[in-house]
Amino acid sequence: MAGFPAVRPRRLRRTPALRRLVAETRLHPADLVLPVFVREGVREPVPVSSMPGVVQHTLDSLRAAAVEAAEAGVGGIMLFGVPEEKDARGSAGTDPDGILQQGIRAVVEEVGDATVVMSDLCLDEFTDHGHCGLLAPDGSVDNDATLEVYAEMARAQADAGVHVVGPSGMMDGQVGVVRRALDGAGHQDVAVLAYAAKYASGFYGPFREAVQSSLQGDRKTYQQDAANLTESLREVALDVAEGADMVMVKPASAFLDVLRRVADSVDVPVAAYQVSGEYSMVEAAAAHGWIDRDRVVHETLTSIRRAGAQVVLTYWASEVARDLRRA
Ligand code: PBG
């Protein structure tokens, strides 16, 4: 039996150095984007109980978190606002002094030269009914009326200095409307990261607490059905045609097949969002001692990159970026 088997894949797995040499996928701090929540009217950061380790920031603690992220080398920060007052129209979202716009100004001032500042462009954080758009009299989400508000939001966020807006409401035509609104207001250089393939997902559960959403029901009339893959390719193609500079698939881990197909189908950078439920599942199992937290965090992020995401949004961004720098 000498010399058999001739091919031994195990040879390249023998030592950490060999495994590192032949690794096909690497994580780098610059690929990671940290989502952060900024809440209006609080003096101290408020822990999000459904997301251990995540808080709703004050403007001051937001600045500190942004500095920490930038020092760790993260590629970007994605901002979400939690206003004190919500109404049917989501007025705080378009108010030049709304909490998200204040957060953008603070982060741009603090770290705008060191990292990319992004903002979620959607109404659900700002509406009292919790939907991503305006409601028609019959209770349905009114696509075209919502687009007008998104245009206004895009201008408000760009006026505050954001580098990239992330339309995430899944209204038809939203990327084109946002692009035109930005261009019309002299913000030609503000980029659009389109949440292009966004599924109606149970994995957003913990996020609802983070933004204090009062949503009754679900978002199935505008976000995609988990059963569909081809539909994502159509959504992505539309967004690119409407001017998206980058596209995103969301959630990440349960949709790696979608991510791969999207990455193969477009020539713009592709991002994936490892959402709140993906984060909290790992944290919860780790808290029970059921899984090795750091190992699983690294494995999930590597898999998302391997499936085709160039950029990954993750609540672990700063921590992982720090670890990568130490390694
Ligand atoms: C919409 C938005 C949501 C998330 C990001 N942007 C909520 C939703 O679509 O229901 C979810 C992020 C997460 O779960 O971590 N503003």
Residues whose N, C-alpha, C, O or C-beta is under 5 A from the ligand:
A	BS01	PBG	D120 C122 D124 S168 F203 Y204 F207 V275 S276 G277
